Amino acid sequence: MSLVEPIPTEPAVPWRPVQPLTRDDLDRMPDDGHRYELIDGVLIVSPAPKRVHQHALGNLYYQLRTLCPAELTVLFAPFDVALAEDTVIQPDLLVARSDDFTEHDLPGPPLLAVEVLSPSTRRFDLMLKWSRYEAAGCQAYWVVDPDTPSLIAWELRDGAYVQVAKVTGDEAAHLTSPFGVTVVPADLIS
């Protein structure tokens, strides 16, 4: 009798759920410092962000919070935005009507979603999240790249995103949705 396990002849097949994951499945994920999101029933796990990411996020939060009208709320991740039963995402920063929040989540699109790019999230932020926010009717979507530094902003017009700003370094983006604000990417990382 051999004590050595036989070598498999076929490559291992990664585990996949039989059906798309839902909000209930997401609620059972561990609180371990990772960000867990669902996009069309597929689990997306992201590591904790780096210092430059958090620095840019904090500066932008402060700027938006200072200018935010009383009827709106600015929040930063982690906070769930439930776009559908199989799509629950956590934008790095969001602005929504204060009355639209529950204690647990925002059950629908925010007025503004902001993602600060990281190497591990860049493709999701620029493609998947961009398209899900657009389809859900999120009025404005901004992407900040702290490494460049740069900002690209889109606004929803006739059901589709239109780029309204693309600035780098010391250039200023004068944005109006969901309220007036001027963002200079270099200021976000200083």
C-alpha positions in Angstrom: 0.0 0.0 0.0 1.4 3.4 -1.1 1.4 6.3 1.3 1.8 8.7 -1.6 -1.3 10.3 -3.1 -1.7 9.8 -6.9 -0.9 12.8 -9.0 -4.1 14.1 -10.7 -4.1 13.8 -14.4 -6.5 16.6 -15.0 -6.0 20.3 -13.9 -8.0 21.4 -10.9 -11.2 23.2 -11.7 -11.9 26.3 -9.7 -15.0 26.3 -7.6 -17.9 28.3 -8.9 -21.3 28.7 -7.5 -24.1 26.9 -9.3 -26.1 30.1 -9.5 -25.3 33.8 -9.2 -24.6 35.1 -5.7 -27.1 37.4 -4.0 -27.2 40.1 -1.3 -27.9 37.4 1.3 -24.7 35.6 0.3 -22.8 38.9 0.5 -24.1 39.5 4.0 -22.4 36.2 5.1 -18.9 37.3 4.0 -16.3 37.7 6.8 -15.3 41.1 8.2 -11.7 40.6 7.4 -10.5 43.9 6.0 -11.3 43.0 2.4 -14.0 44.8 0.3 -16.6 42.3 -0.9 -18.9 43.4 -3.7 -21.3 41.8 -6.1 -21.5 42.7 -9.8 -24.2 40.7 -11.7 -23.9 37.9 -9.1 -20.1 37.6 -9.3 -18.1 38.1 -6.1 -15.4 40.8 -6.3 -12.9 40.8 -3.5 -10.4 43.7 -3.2 -7.6 44.1 -0.7 -7.4 47.1 1.6 -6.3 50.2 -0.3 -2.8 51.8 -0.1 -2.0 55.1 1.7 -2.0 57.3 -1.5 -5.5 56.0 -2.3 -6.8 56.8 1.2 -5.1 60.2 1.2 -6.8 61.2 -2.1 -10.1 59.8 -0.9 -9.9 61.7 2.4 -9.1 65.0 0.7 -11.9 64.6 -1.8 -14.3 63.6 1.0 -13.4 66.7 3.0 -13.9 69.0 -0.1 -17.3 67.5 -1.0 -18.5 67.4 2.6 -17.6 71.1 3.1 -19.7 72.1 0.0 -22.5 69.6 0.3 -26.1 70.9 0.5 -28.0 70.0 3.7 -30.4 67.7 1.8 -27.5 65.5 0.6 -25.1 63.2 2.4 -21.5 62.3 1.5 -20.2 58.9 2.6 -17.0 56.9 2.0 -16.5 53.2 1.7 -17.3 50.8 3.0 -21.1 51.4 2.5 -23.3 49.2 0.3 -25.1 50.5 -2.7 -27.7 48.0 -3.7 -28.3 48.4 -7.5 -30.0 45.0 -7.8 -30.4 41.7 -5.8 -27.2 40.5 -7.6 -25.3 43.8 -7.7 -24.1 45.4 -4.4 -21.1 47.7 -4.7 -19.2 50.0 -2.5 -18.0 53.2 -4.2 -15.0 54.8 -2.6 -17.2 57.9 -2.1 -20.8 58.6 -2.8 -23.3 61.4 -2.6 -27.0 60.8 -2.3 -30.2 62.4 -1.0 -30.2 61.9 2.8 -33.8 60.5 2.7 -32.7 57.8 0.3 -30.5 55.9 2.8 -31.4 53.1 5.1 -29.3 52.2 8.1 -27.9 49.3 6.1 -27.4 50.6 2.6 -28.4 52.9 -0.2 -31.1 50.9 -2.1 -30.5 52.4 -5.5 -28.0 54.5 -7.4 -26.3 57.5 -5.7 -26.3 61.0 -7.3 -22.5 60.7 -7.5 -20.2 57.7 -7.3 -16.4 58.2 -7.1 -13.8 55.5 -7.4 -10.1 56.1 -6.6 -8.1 53.8 -8.8 -5.8 51.1 -7.4 -3.9 48.5 -9.4 -6.2 45.8 -8.1 -9.4 47.6 -9.0 -8.6 49.7 -12.1 -10.4 47.4 -14.6 -13.4 47.0 -12.4 -13.7 50.7 -11.8 -13.2 51.7 -15.4 -15.4 49.1 -17.0 -17.7 47.0 -14.9 -18.6 49.6 -12.3 -18.8 52.4 -14.9 -21.4 50.4 -16.9 -23.4 49.3 -13.8 -23.6 52.9 -12.5 -24.7 54.1 -16.0 -27.3 51.4 -16.3 -28.7 52.1 -12.8 -29.0 55.8 -13.5 -26.3 57.2 -11.3 -26.2 60.9 -12.4 -22.4 61.4 -12.1 -19.4 59.1 -12.0 -15.8 60.2 -11.3 -12.6 58.3 -11.4 -9.5 59.6 -9.6 -6.1 58.2 -10.4 -3.8 59.2 -7.5 -0.7 57.9 -9.2 -1.0 60.4 -12.2 -2.8 62.4 -10.5 -5.9 62.8 -12.6 -9.6 62.9 -12.6 -12.2 61.9 -15.3 -15.8 62.8 -14.7 -18.9 61.6 -16.6 -22.5 62.8 -16.3 -25.6 60.9 -17.4 -27.4 62.4 -20.3 -30.3 60.7 -22.1 -29.4 57.4 -20.3 -25.7 57.4 -21.3 -22.5 58.7 -19.7 -20.9 61.7 -21.4 -17.4 62.7 -20.3 -17.6 66.2 -18.8 -14.0 66.6 -17.5 -10.6 65.1 -17.9 -7.9 66.8 -15.9 -4.3 66.1 -14.8 -2.0 67.6 -12.2 -2.8 71.2 -11.5 -5.6 71.5 -14.0 -9.0 72.2 -12.5 -12.3 70.4 -13.2 -15.3 72.6 -12.6 -18.1 70.1 -12.0 -21.8 70.8 -11.4 -23.4 67.4 -10.6 -24.7 66.8 -8.0 -23.6 70.3 -6.8 -20.9 72.8 -7.9 -17.3 71.9 -7.0 -13.9 72.5 -8.4 -11.4 69.6 -8.2 -7.7 69.8 -8.8 -6.2 66.3 -8.9 -2.8 67.4 -7.5 -4.5 68.9 -4.5 -6.0 65.5 -3.6 -2.6 63.9 -3.0 -0.8 66.9 -1.4 
